[in-house]
C-alpha cells in the first residue's frame, strides 16, 4: 500500500491540518525514540515510518532487531494519536525520503507535512538524496536534542537550511535518553 493510501484511510490523518512523520531504521527502537515523541505537542498526529537507511547496507526484515509490531508495544502507553506505516519496512529496498514526501504533497496539498528528527539527523539532512526538493515539500522540522549545545541551534539552522526556504524549524529541547544510539545498541 502506498503511503498516501495509508494516510487517506484514517480520518484523523486525512483531515489533519498537520501530520508529523518520524522516520528511521529504528534498529532497534529504544527509549530515546519514545522520548522524542513525548517532546512533540500532544495534539499532532504522528506517523512512524520504519524504513531502510539509503546510506547504509540494506538490512533484511528478518535481520532487524525491532519490527513495527514491537514498536507498537513500546509506544502503546503514550496517550497520543500515533500511526505506524510499515510499507517501506516490508519492501526490503532503499527508499529515499524525498520520493514519498513528494507523493504525499501531491495527494495532500493542503496538509502541513512535518518531520520529527533528532539533532544528529538534523545536522546530517543536507547530505540526503535530493534534499533541496525535500526541504521545499516539508513545512516544519521538529528537532529533539541529541547532546548538543543549545547555543548553536540558530547558527546551525541558518547555515544548513537557507532562509529562502519556507521551512520552519522548532527545537523541542532535551530528554533523558539522548545518549542512546541504535548503532551502539547493535554493537553491544
Buried (B, 14 or more C-beta within 10 A) or exposed (E): EEBBEBBEEBEEBBEBEBBBBBBBBBBBBBEBBBBBBBBBEEEBBBBBBBBBBEEEEEBEEEEBBBBBEBBBEBBEEEEBBBBBBBBBBEEBEBBBBBEBBBBBBEBBEEBBBBBBBBBBBBBEBEEBEEBEBBBBBBBBBBBBBBEBEEEEBEEBBEEBBEEEEEBEBBBBEBBEBBEBBBEEBEEE
